[in-house]
Structures are given as C-alpha cells and as structure tokens.
Amino acid sequence: TLEELVNHFRAICCSLVPSHDELLL
C-alpha cells in the first residue's frame, strides 16, 4: 500500500540520513 511505501522510504532515509529525518517528518 501507499502507507507501506512511505513508511519504508522513511525507514531508509532515517538509516541513511538521520539528520534529515526531522525535515521529512
């Protein structure tokens, strides 16, 4: 689902660039 994709994308971003996680959320 779209929500699963978003959650997966956020998980990747959080693991790659934690400093940007706050901006995405």
Wavefront OBJ file of the C-alpha trace (Angstrom):
o trace
v 0.000 0.000 0.000
v 0.998 3.654 -0.239
v 1.400 3.889 3.525
v 3.787 0.928 3.478
v 5.874 2.625 0.790
v 6.012 5.838 2.790
v 6.999 4.003 5.956
v 9.677 2.071 4.046
v 11.012 5.277 2.494
v 11.159 6.986 5.880
v 12.946 3.992 7.370
v 15.581 4.175 4.626
v 16.008 7.942 4.996
v 16.268 7.603 8.751
v 19.011 4.995 8.440
v 20.897 6.881 5.720
v 20.438 10.488 6.799
v 19.037 10.701 10.355
v 19.681 14.452 10.353
v 17.164 14.827 7.517
v 14.537 12.636 9.162
v 13.207 15.604 11.130
v 12.783 17.600 7.937
v 10.870 14.798 6.205
v 8.522 14.327 9.131
l 1 2 3 4 5 6 7 8 9 10 11 12 13 14 15 16 17 18 19 20 21 22 23 24 25
